[in-house]
């Protein structure tokens, strides 16, 4: 038993690097919920702002830009008239759907409202 304890104590615990990157990126305030909001389909800036109660215009703009640079969100401009800008998930963004659904289910079952 002592040998097992010594072996366990000598093993250094390390966090999975990919998981750390994912939480570093998605853990930024508003990023995850913004992606979750876009899972239901494309939306304009005003619609997203209404859906994310409490987010400022500048923060929404910043998060959308970050998600675009990461290749998770695409910005589409319809020249109109009137000109309309919508944001939608790319295939990489849509690939998050199963994980986001699992997180939502876990939160409903395990976190206080």
Secondary structure, DSSP 4 states (H G I P E B T S, - for coil): -HHHHHHHHHSPP---HHHHHHHHHHTSTTHHHHHHHHTT--EEHHHHHHHSTT--HHHHHHHHHHHHHTTSEEEEEE--SSPEEEEEE-HHHHTTHHHHHHHHHHHHHHS--
